[in-house]
Amino acid sequence: MTDSAEHDVIIIGGGPAGSTVARYAAEGGADVLVIDGRDPIGTPLQCGELVPSNDEMRRLCPDVPDMDDLFQTPSEAISRISTEMHVLPPSGKPLKYDFEGLVLNRVAHDEALVELAKKAGATYLTDQYVKSVEGNTVFLRNGDEKSAKVIVGAGGHSDPLRRDYWDEKSLKIPVKFVLMDGDYGEAVELHFGSMAPGGYAWMFPKSSGANIGLGIQRNFSKGKTMNQYADEFIQKYDGKITFKGAGSLPMSGTIKTFVKGNYMLVGDSAGMVLPSNGAGITIAMVGGRIAGQVIAEHLKDGTPLGEYEKRWNKQMGKVMRNSKRSFKFGSLLFRLPDWMLNALFNPLTKGIIWRAVTCRRMLWII
Ligand SMILES: Cc1cc2nc3c(=O)[nH]c(=O)nc-3n(C[C@H](O)[C@H](O)[C@H](O)COP(=O)(O)OP(=O)(O)OC[C@H]3O[C@@H](n4cnc5c(N)ncnc54)[C@H](O)[C@@H]3O)c2cc1C
């Protein structure tokens, strides 16, 4: 660490992870600069837009404290509150569960996080891509250089710190989705089986229309392309498509270490997505808060940055381990023929399937 750095912290990426680190580090007194290649941050949309409500997050992640301080989703960022989740095998016959989910206006959601961070004192530099990082210096594509004592990689799946300083690979699944006009009822839907091999498909109804998409594991795809799978699933719904998007989702869970010297990873760049249900937004924010708080303490009293990993493991370790296990088990299960899956989704297995989706141990052995 050098004392001549321009900033205490530079955060690469101002998505849910980066803006949450920025908010909590700035609240703790740090001088924070966030650099993001997009302008405005959050556009274009790359998301299914479903997050659990704060109460649901308390059930899902019982060791994470003070959800209401972390998740302050403003009403304009919520398109619909759904109270039911349907989990469907290829037959289309749903298992129905009580689940409170917020179907977001994701762009407004991310803008609100930026505003919270700015209110806490963080500064943003948008429309500027980080090319690379060396020592305490961040090199921008336009030739400018910035420096900081701590540098955070919150740049998602293509984060430059992760790319250049971490060898560990994550399984990334390609994802495609559309926004579609029409009326799709109240329940959010997750579909499993041959329509989305190794992944899942979704239909999340919004206040008007729905967000519909899917992700697959390419090595399960039996010669069909991602576009074919996406088209076949989306064509089951007959509304007018108003937006098309795509992206990539890390699905092997968190990597082994998030801290190297004065570099830290958070959010998708650290694999903070629950693979059994694809939840990444809220989990990135859980990691972001811990990272931001530890950075502020580090700058004040020398708390080691590695404290971030310890607190993450305390708050999220069990949930992430269960989710990874369920995903691995599901990857085997969903290779079965559709008729078998249809038979396996039944009232007797309903509870086990829900435990897997919500990251709890399915049975005492798995
Ligand atoms: C199609 C799709 C659907 C999804 N659906 C859901 C869902 O329904 N619910 C859910 O919880 N999660 C969902 N996810 C996952 C969720 O979007 C991510 O887990 C979450 O956005 C992670 O936040 P993040 O801040 O780590 O990364 P991101 O949101 O990806 O933000 C990274 C930011 O870094 C910036 N950036 C990247 N590289 C650079 C660089 N070199 N220089 C400067 N800036 C850079 C980007 O512009 C971006 O703003 C979905 C993902 C995809 C792709």
The ligand as an SDF file (V2000), in Angstrom:
LIG
                    3D

 53 58  0  0  0  0  0  0  0  0999 V2000
  -29.5140  -12.4060  -18.3140 C   0  0  0  0  0  0  0  0  0  0  0  0
  -29.2950  -12.4070  -16.8250 C   0  0  0  0  0  0  0  0  0  0  0  0
  -30.3740  -12.5870  -15.9800 C   0  0  0  0  0  0  0  0  0  0  0  0
  -30.1930  -12.5290  -14.5870 C   0  0  0  0  0  0  0  0  0  0  0  0
  -31.2940  -12.5920  -13.7880 N   0  0  0  0  0  0  0  0  0  0  0  0
  -31.1530  -12.4290  -12.4480 C   0  0  0  0  0  0  0  0  0  0  0  0
  -32.2880  -12.3850  -11.6010 C   0  0  0  0  0  0  0  0  0  0  0  0
  -33.4260  -12.4990  -12.0490 O   0  0  0  0  0  0  0  0  0  0  0  0
  -32.0780  -12.2020  -10.2710 N   0  0  0  0  0  0  0  0  0  0  0  0
  -30.8270  -12.0820   -9.7330 C   0  0  0  0  0  0  0  0  0  0  0  0
  -30.6820  -11.9150   -8.5050 O   0  0  0  0  0  0  0  0  0  0  0  0
  -29.7360  -12.1070  -10.5200 N   0  0  0  0  0  0  0  0  0  0  0  0
  -29.8650  -12.2640  -11.8570 C   0  0  0  0  0  0  0  0  0  0  0  0
  -28.7560  -12.2580  -12.6670 N   0  0  0  0  0  0  0  0  0  0  0  0
  -27.4340  -12.1060  -12.0290 C   0  0  0  0  0  0  0  0  0  0  0  0
  -27.1880  -10.6620  -11.6360 C   0  0  0  0  0  0  0  0  0  0  0  0
  -27.4840   -9.8030  -12.7110 O   0  0  0  0  0  0  0  0  0  0  0  0
  -25.7310  -10.5010  -11.2210 C   0  0  0  0  0  0  0  0  0  0  0  0
  -25.3860  -11.5010  -10.2970 O   0  0  0  0  0  0  0  0  0  0  0  0
  -25.4970   -9.1200  -10.5760 C   0  0  0  0  0  0  0  0  0  0  0  0
  -25.7380   -8.1040  -11.5070 O   0  0  0  0  0  0  0  0  0  0  0  0
  -24.0640   -9.0390  -10.0670 C   0  0  0  0  0  0  0  0  0  0  0  0
  -23.7360   -7.7210   -9.7380 O   0  0  0  0  0  0  0  0  0  0  0  0
  -22.2550   -7.1580   -9.9770 P   0  0  0  0  0  0  0  0  0  0  0  0
  -22.2800   -5.7760   -9.4690 O   0  0  0  0  0  0  0  0  0  0  0  0
  -21.2830   -8.1300   -9.4620 O   0  0  0  0  0  0  0  0  0  0  0  0
  -22.0390   -7.1860  -11.5650 O   0  0  0  0  0  0  0  0  0  0  0  0
  -22.7660   -6.3680  -12.7100 P   0  0  0  0  0  0  0  0  0  0  0  0
  -24.1760   -6.0820  -12.3640 O   0  0  0  0  0  0  0  0  0  0  0  0
  -22.4800   -7.1260  -13.9540 O   0  0  0  0  0  0  0  0  0  0  0  0
  -22.0040   -4.9790  -12.7580 O   0  0  0  0  0  0  0  0  0  0  0  0
  -20.7000   -4.8930  -13.2210 C   0  0  0  0  0  0  0  0  0  0  0  0
  -20.4400   -3.4640  -13.6590 C   0  0  0  0  0  0  0  0  0  0  0  0
  -19.0600   -3.3430  -13.9560 O   0  0  0  0  0  0  0  0  0  0  0  0
  -18.8910   -2.5840  -15.1250 C   0  0  0  0  0  0  0  0  0  0  0  0
  -17.6270   -3.0100  -15.7350 N   0  0  0  0  0  0  0  0  0  0  0  0
  -17.2780   -4.2400  -16.1660 C   0  0  0  0  0  0  0  0  0  0  0  0
  -16.0140   -4.2460  -16.6290 N   0  0  0  0  0  0  0  0  0  0  0  0
  -15.5630   -2.9830  -16.5010 C   0  0  0  0  0  0  0  0  0  0  0  0
  -14.3250   -2.3500  -16.8100 C   0  0  0  0  0  0  0  0  0  0  0  0
  -13.3110   -3.0240  -17.3510 N   0  0  0  0  0  0  0  0  0  0  0  0
  -14.2060   -1.0240  -16.5620 N   0  0  0  0  0  0  0  0  0  0  0  0
  -15.2390   -0.3210  -16.0160 C   0  0  0  0  0  0  0  0  0  0  0  0
  -16.4310   -0.8780  -15.7020 N   0  0  0  0  0  0  0  0  0  0  0  0
  -16.5770   -2.1820  -15.9350 C   0  0  0  0  0  0  0  0  0  0  0  0
  -20.1110   -2.9120  -15.9700 C   0  0  0  0  0  0  0  0  0  0  0  0
  -20.3750   -1.8370  -16.8780 O   0  0  0  0  0  0  0  0  0  0  0  0
  -21.2040   -3.0610  -14.9170 C   0  0  0  0  0  0  0  0  0  0  0  0
  -21.8870   -1.8640  -14.6800 O   0  0  0  0  0  0  0  0  0  0  0  0
  -28.9000  -12.3400  -14.0430 C   0  0  0  0  0  0  0  0  0  0  0  0
  -27.8100  -12.2030  -14.9020 C   0  0  0  0  0  0  0  0  0  0  0  0
  -27.9840  -12.2400  -16.2710 C   0  0  0  0  0  0  0  0  0  0  0  0
  -26.8030  -12.0610  -17.1790 C   0  0  0  0  0  0  0  0  0  0  0  0
  1  2  1  0
  2  3  1  0
  2 52  2  0
  3  4  2  0
  4  5  1  0
  4 50  1  0
  5  6  2  0
  6  7  1  0
  6 13  1  0
  7  8  2  0
  7  9  1  0
  9 10  1  0
 10 11  2  0
 10 12  1  0
 12 13  2  0
 13 14  1  0
 14 15  1  0
 14 50  1  0
 15 16  1  0
 16 17  1  0
 16 18  1  0
 18 19  1  0
 18 20  1  0
 20 21  1  0
 20 22  1  0
 22 23  1  0
 23 24  1  0
 24 25  2  0
 24 26  1  0
 24 27  1  0
 27 28  1  0
 28 29  2  0
 28 30  1  0
 28 31  1  0
 31 32  1  0
 32 33  1  0
 33 34  1  0
 33 48  1  0
 34 35  1  0
 35 36  1  0
 35 46  1  0
 36 37  1  0
 36 45  1  0
 37 38  2  0
 38 39  1  0
 39 40  1  0
 39 45  2  0
 40 41  1  0
 40 42  2  0
 42 43  1  0
 43 44  2  0
 44 45  1  0
 46 47  1  0
 46 48  1  0
 48 49  1  0
 50 51  2  0
 51 52  1  0
 52 53  1  0
M  END
$$$$
